[in-house]
Amino acid sequence: MRSCEEVIQRDLCSRCGSCIAVCPSGALSWRDEEVIFDRSKCIECGLCLKVCPFVNPNEVPLAKPMAYLSARTRIPEVAERCQDGGVVTTLLIRALESGMVDEVLVTASRNNVLFPVPIIARSRKELLKTCGSKYAYSPVLSLLRSISRGERIAIVGLPCQITALRLMEKLRLKATENVRLAIGLFCFQNYTLRTLVNIGLGELLNMRADEIKKLSIRGGKIIAWTVNNDRKEAPIAPLDAHALPACKVCQDFIASLADISVGSTGSPEGWSTVIIWNKKGEEAFRDALEAGYLRSKPLGEEGIKRINRLRRIKARRALKYIQDNPELSALRVR
Ligand SMILES: Cc1cc2nc3c(=O)[nH]c(=O)nc-3n(C[C@H](O)[C@H](O)[C@H](O)COP(=O)(O)OP(=O)(O)OC[C@H]3O[C@@H](n4cnc5c(N)ncnc54)[C@H](O)[C@@H]3O)c2cc1C
């Protein structure tokens, strides 16, 4: 295999965007929620395979963190808009305002709060537009194509995206030389917009996308808030069958290659669970705390247990999927 064509054809592509960023001949692009491969432009350099999180999975999904915490923002405009405790946006605002980074690669919404679009943000105002989870694919790493002048950057990504980012760093690409902070989001699985809108909203909640102000997937439920502040919820299980193979082969629930990871599992509503993986993550978090941007408390044993349970379930599901589809292993051998 000399290109990622087969990975794309078999829906093993997690749409992280790393291949689009590294392809030197423009053979890969993004259209209608898909990575498009143009064989006529491919020079078979194999770079796309070197940065693909399916081909080179994170094999330490149960790695041991430095610390577990619960935290929430002290910035009122973030609290009004954020998904959980607003820790992600707050860490990014602090990183920009303290001068630690010049730009951040994040996911905003387009047309509707639920529809993702990757953007480069350079101010608090721009970051406020990126608050909230969009449960669909956002090829945020493709933006690394536009980073070439040595800008210091922070990135927010799902576990697959953080794995791909680390693969890009190993290749010593100019765009990743100055990544100062990688924030990972917990993720059990993601969805295509078609699945989210037709099945998640239509079949499970009997709602249209334009009625929704905020969507959350937590505790086995899909929960929607309307523009009139009504709340509707339904069990999420029927969506499982529609997850792409790309998500079913991923072992990593908490982005264990990030500097710091953030999710909802383990913390009460309105708070974020924070996992610190290394010194970079610890410094960014401590700086935001000391500057009065965040408040935090220890995460209880019960919270840690819930996280570890989901980590094991996700890792086991991936191993079983690969066992049940043995031909996939061959795609990982380059
Ligand atoms: C697809 C998806 C699945 C998730 N699954 C789980 C889960 O199973 N369990 C759990 O505990 N938490 C999960 N999360 C994380 C959770 O929903 C929150 O993102 C997290 O708790 C951070 O909350 P916050 O208030 O700090 O974020 P905010 O301050 O509101 O910031 C949200 C950040 O998320 C980023 N973002 C939004 N959508 C996407 C996307 N599609 N791709 C990449 N980045 C995005 C934005 O760039 C923004 O920086 C998931 C998130 C997503 C996007």
The ligand as an SDF file (V2000), in Angstrom:
LIG
                    3D

 53 58  0  0  0  0  0  0  0  0999 V2000
  -17.1020   14.0860   18.8170 C   0  0  0  0  0  0  0  0  0  0  0  0
  -16.9130   14.2290   20.2940 C   0  0  0  0  0  0  0  0  0  0  0  0
  -17.1200   13.1390   21.1250 C   0  0  0  0  0  0  0  0  0  0  0  0
  -16.9390   13.2690   22.5160 C   0  0  0  0  0  0  0  0  0  0  0  0
  -17.1480   12.1740   23.3220 N   0  0  0  0  0  0  0  0  0  0  0  0
  -16.9790   12.2740   24.6540 C   0  0  0  0  0  0  0  0  0  0  0  0
  -17.2070   11.1560   25.4970 C   0  0  0  0  0  0  0  0  0  0  0  0
  -17.5550   10.0580   25.0370 O   0  0  0  0  0  0  0  0  0  0  0  0
  -17.0120   11.3190   26.8410 N   0  0  0  0  0  0  0  0  0  0  0  0
  -16.6080   12.5320   27.3810 C   0  0  0  0  0  0  0  0  0  0  0  0
  -16.4330   12.6160   28.5910 O   0  0  0  0  0  0  0  0  0  0  0  0
  -16.3870   13.6050   26.5960 N   0  0  0  0  0  0  0  0  0  0  0  0
  -16.5580   13.5180   25.2560 C   0  0  0  0  0  0  0  0  0  0  0  0
  -16.3340   14.5950   24.4490 N   0  0  0  0  0  0  0  0  0  0  0  0
  -15.7730   15.8340   25.0470 C   0  0  0  0  0  0  0  0  0  0  0  0
  -16.8320   16.7750   25.6000 C   0  0  0  0  0  0  0  0  0  0  0  0
  -17.9770   16.7960   24.7690 O   0  0  0  0  0  0  0  0  0  0  0  0
  -16.2820   18.2250   25.6950 C   0  0  0  0  0  0  0  0  0  0  0  0
  -15.6930   18.5890   24.4750 O   0  0  0  0  0  0  0  0  0  0  0  0
  -15.2300   18.3550   26.7580 C   0  0  0  0  0  0  0  0  0  0  0  0
  -15.7720   17.9810   28.0100 O   0  0  0  0  0  0  0  0  0  0  0  0
  -14.7110   19.7930   26.8480 C   0  0  0  0  0  0  0  0  0  0  0  0
  -15.7000   20.6180   27.3690 O   0  0  0  0  0  0  0  0  0  0  0  0
  -15.4130   22.1600   27.5920 P   0  0  0  0  0  0  0  0  0  0  0  0
  -16.6440   22.7820   28.1840 O   0  0  0  0  0  0  0  0  0  0  0  0
  -14.1190   22.3190   28.2980 O   0  0  0  0  0  0  0  0  0  0  0  0
  -15.2270   22.6250   26.0650 O   0  0  0  0  0  0  0  0  0  0  0  0
  -15.4580   24.0640   25.3690 P   0  0  0  0  0  0  0  0  0  0  0  0
  -14.7330   25.1050   26.1710 O   0  0  0  0  0  0  0  0  0  0  0  0
  -16.8870   24.2480   25.0960 O   0  0  0  0  0  0  0  0  0  0  0  0
  -14.6240   23.8480   24.0420 O   0  0  0  0  0  0  0  0  0  0  0  0
  -15.0010   22.8780   23.1130 C   0  0  0  0  0  0  0  0  0  0  0  0
  -13.8060   22.5490   22.2380 C   0  0  0  0  0  0  0  0  0  0  0  0
  -14.1320   21.3980   21.4790 O   0  0  0  0  0  0  0  0  0  0  0  0
  -13.5880   21.5130   20.1900 C   0  0  0  0  0  0  0  0  0  0  0  0
  -14.4390   20.7160   19.2960 N   0  0  0  0  0  0  0  0  0  0  0  0
  -15.7730   20.7800   19.1490 C   0  0  0  0  0  0  0  0  0  0  0  0
  -16.2010   19.8720   18.2720 N   0  0  0  0  0  0  0  0  0  0  0  0
  -15.1180   19.2250   17.8110 C   0  0  0  0  0  0  0  0  0  0  0  0
  -14.9220   18.1800   16.8570 C   0  0  0  0  0  0  0  0  0  0  0  0
  -15.9350   17.6150   16.1950 N   0  0  0  0  0  0  0  0  0  0  0  0
  -13.6510   17.7560   16.6150 N   0  0  0  0  0  0  0  0  0  0  0  0
  -12.6010   18.3200   17.2740 C   0  0  0  0  0  0  0  0  0  0  0  0
  -12.7390   19.3080   18.2080 N   0  0  0  0  0  0  0  0  0  0  0  0
  -13.9780   19.7410   18.4660 C   0  0  0  0  0  0  0  0  0  0  0  0
  -13.6320   23.0010   19.8690 C   0  0  0  0  0  0  0  0  0  0  0  0
  -12.5370   23.3370   19.0580 O   0  0  0  0  0  0  0  0  0  0  0  0
  -13.4770   23.6660   21.2490 C   0  0  0  0  0  0  0  0  0  0  0  0
  -12.1300   24.0440   21.4410 O   0  0  0  0  0  0  0  0  0  0  0  0
  -16.5310   14.5110   23.0620 C   0  0  0  0  0  0  0  0  0  0  0  0
  -16.3440   15.6160   22.2220 C   0  0  0  0  0  0  0  0  0  0  0  0
  -16.5390   15.4970   20.8540 C   0  0  0  0  0  0  0  0  0  0  0  0
  -16.3120   16.6980   19.9570 C   0  0  0  0  0  0  0  0  0  0  0  0
  1  2  1  0
  2  3  1  0
  2 52  2  0
  3  4  2  0
  4  5  1  0
  4 50  1  0
  5  6  2  0
  6  7  1  0
  6 13  1  0
  7  8  2  0
  7  9  1  0
  9 10  1  0
 10 11  2  0
 10 12  1  0
 12 13  2  0
 13 14  1  0
 14 15  1  0
 14 50  1  0
 15 16  1  0
 16 17  1  0
 16 18  1  0
 18 19  1  0
 18 20  1  0
 20 21  1  0
 20 22  1  0
 22 23  1  0
 23 24  1  0
 24 25  2  0
 24 26  1  0
 24 27  1  0
 27 28  1  0
 28 29  2  0
 28 30  1  0
 28 31  1  0
 31 32  1  0
 32 33  1  0
 33 34  1  0
 33 48  1  0
 34 35  1  0
 35 36  1  0
 35 46  1  0
 36 37  1  0
 36 45  1  0
 37 38  2  0
 38 39  1  0
 39 40  1  0
 39 45  2  0
 40 41  1  0
 40 42  2  0
 42 43  1  0
 43 44  2  0
 44 45  1  0
 46 47  1  0
 46 48  1  0
 48 49  1  0
 50 51  2  0
 51 52  1  0
 52 53  1  0
M  END
$$$$
